Amino acid sequence: MSEISERTNIISITEMPVQTIHASMVKINEMSSYQPLNVVLSNLGSYIPSDVTSSIQSTIGSLNFTSTVTSIKSPNTLRASFREAFSPTLSNLEAKGVNPIIARKATLINTLKMMNFRIKEDVSINSSLRAVFEAKDLKTLNTGIKTVMHKLEVSHTEVFAQNIATACSIASKNIGFREVEIKTIQGKLEVIASNSHGQRLLSEISLDAKSNQVNANTETIGITDGSCTSIINNFNAELRKMNIKIGEEKKILTGGLCQMSYAKIIDKQDKELKKQKELERTKKLNIKKQIKN
């Protein structure tokens, strides 16, 4: 049998750095370290023009880059929050007579420090932020802001998906699928977990190109004892313990055929390997039989 748990539009997840998984139990490919955007902003403090800093301090308040938030929000949620905060802040500064260019720079910095973006170590983001601070006209500035936001969203999406993959790894281990590998296949993070019986649990984290929502589906592979439903239920219970907020969730019974693309590949490989082992076993038995005769 096979069962899929579909999770559409992951909203947020409690931060779980990759380091929380013991290296000897999980093979992790293509996952690098990351840091809060506020750390980058703080390090770039000397590049922020004094007139921008003065504008923030006189009209908005102190420029504080510290944050204790441990929840990572989805890219969609951050994008909406940014729009909600940016426009009124900019309007407030412009109404007070602040120069339009200075107002936009101050608004960007003040808004970003509240967004809690997580980014991978990328010098291009640093250089893009510096370009914004150095912009002399509105056209250059607006283009620079769009570039910064695009890079931040791309990087944050990778970190967000990485944390979901980490959570799926932990959930898999906690229900007995203790051999786990995480790898990237065609832009999707695949979490392949196996138990001592050779059964599999595949979690796939992907970004919907149309909706920009991050989704995470999990499918059982090679389960023939009727335990698919209980395995999926236990797995979902472990995810709930990690405070993952999901927009929509549903379970689908698929019968004996896998439905997820990579699950089909794994299932085929497992069956071919099993068939090969059976052939080798048969050959050995025949050889022993011939020797006896």
KANOR-V739069 format. One record per backbone hydrogen bond with DSSP energy under -0.5 kcal/mol. CO is the residue of the C=O (numbers start at 1). NH is the residue of the N-H. E is the energy in kcal/mol with one decimal. If there is no record, write none. Layout:
BEGIN
co: [CO;CO]
nh: [NH;NH]
e: [E;E]
END
This chain:
BEGIN
co: [1;2;2;3;4;4;5;5;6;6;7;8;9;11;12;13;17;18;20;22;22;25;26;27;27;30;33;35;36;36;37;38;39;40;42;44;44;45;47;49;49;50;51;52;53;54;55;56;56;62;63;70;71;72;74;75;76;77;78;79;80;81;82;83;84;85;86;87;88;89;90;91;92;93;93;94;99;100;101;102;103;104;105;106;107;108;109;111;111;112;112;117;119;120;122;122;123;124;125;126;127;128;129;130;131;132;137;138;139;140;141;142;143;144;145;146;147;148;149;150;151;152;153;154;155;156;157;158;159;160;161;162;163;164;165;166;167;168;169;170;171;172;172;173;176;178;179;180;181;182;183;183;185;188;188;189;189;190;190;191;191;192;193;194;195;199;200;201;201;202;203;204;204;205;206;206;207;208;213;213;214;215;216;217;218;219;221;222;227;228;229;230;231;232;233;234;235;236;237;238;239;239;240;242;243;244;245;245;248;250;252;254;255;260;261;262;263;264;265;266;267;268;269;270;271;272;273;274;275;276;277;278;279;280;281;282;283;284;285;286;287;288;289]
nh: [223;254;255;220;6;252;7;218;8;250;216;248;247;74;245;72;20;21;22;25;26;180;28;29;182;32;121;119;39;40;41;42;43;44;45;47;48;48;49;52;53;54;55;56;57;58;59;60;61;64;65;15;73;13;78;79;80;81;82;83;84;85;86;87;88;89;90;91;92;93;94;95;96;96;98;97;103;104;105;106;107;108;109;110;111;112;113;114;115;115;116;37;35;122;125;126;127;128;129;130;131;132;133;134;135;135;141;142;143;144;145;146;147;148;149;150;151;152;153;154;155;156;157;158;159;160;161;162;163;164;165;166;167;168;169;170;171;172;173;174;175;175;177;176;178;180;194;27;192;29;185;190;188;185;190;191;205;183;192;193;203;181;201;179;198;195;221;193;203;219;191;206;217;189;208;215;209;212;208;215;10;206;7;204;5;202;200;224;231;232;233;234;235;236;237;238;239;240;241;242;242;244;243;14;245;246;11;12;8;6;4;257;2;264;265;266;267;268;269;270;271;272;273;274;275;276;277;278;279;280;281;282;283;284;285;286;287;288;289;290;291;292;293]
e: [-0.8;-2.6;-0.6;-1.8;-0.6;-2.9;-0.5;-2.0;-0.6;-2.1;-2.4;-1.9;-2.4;-2.8;-2.3;-3.5;-2.1;-2.0;-0.5;-1.9;-1.2;-1.6;-0.6;-0.5;-3.3;-0.5;-0.9;-2.9;-1.2;-0.9;-2.6;-2.3;-2.1;-1.4;-1.3;-2.2;-0.7;-1.0;-0.5;-0.5;-2.2;-2.7;-1.7;-2.2;-2.4;-2.2;-1.8;-2.4;-2.9;-1.2;-0.5;-3.7;-0.6;-2.0;-2.2;-2.4;-2.2;-2.3;-2.6;-2.0;-2.1;-1.8;-2.8;-1.3;-0.5;-1.3;-2.5;-2.6;-2.1;-2.0;-2.6;-2.1;-0.9;-0.6;-2.0;-1.6;-3.3;-2.1;-2.1;-2.7;-2.5;-2.5;-2.3;-2.6;-2.4;-2.8;-2.0;-1.3;-0.5;-1.3;-0.6;-2.7;-2.7;-0.6;-1.0;-1.1;-2.5;-2.0;-2.3;-2.2;-2.0;-1.6;-2.0;-1.9;-0.7;-0.9;-2.3;-3.1;-2.1;-2.3;-2.4;-2.0;-2.1;-2.4;-2.5;-2.2;-2.3;-2.5;-2.4;-2.3;-2.3;-2.9;-2.4;-1.6;-2.0;-2.9;-2.5;-2.2;-2.2;-1.7;-2.5;-2.1;-2.2;-2.5;-2.1;-2.3;-2.7;-2.3;-2.4;-2.4;-0.9;-0.7;-2.6;-1.6;-1.3;-0.8;-2.4;-2.7;-3.0;-2.0;-0.5;-3.3;-1.7;-2.8;-0.6;-0.5;-2.7;-2.2;-0.7;-0.7;-2.3;-2.2;-2.4;-2.0;-1.8;-1.8;-2.3;-2.3;-0.5;-2.8;-3.2;-0.5;-2.2;-2.2;-0.5;-2.9;-0.6;-2.7;-3.0;-0.6;-3.1;-2.3;-0.6;-3.3;-2.8;-2.8;-2.6;-0.7;-2.4;-2.6;-2.6;-2.5;-2.4;-2.7;-2.0;-1.8;-1.8;-2.1;-1.3;-0.7;-1.0;-1.0;-1.7;-1.0;-0.6;-0.5;-2.8;-1.2;-2.7;-3.2;-2.9;-1.0;-1.6;-2.2;-1.4;-2.4;-2.8;-2.3;-2.4;-2.9;-2.2;-2.3;-2.4;-2.4;-2.4;-2.3;-2.3;-2.1;-2.0;-2.4;-2.3;-2.4;-2.5;-2.2;-2.3;-2.4;-2.4;-2.4;-2.2;-2.4;-2.3;-2.0;-1.8]
END
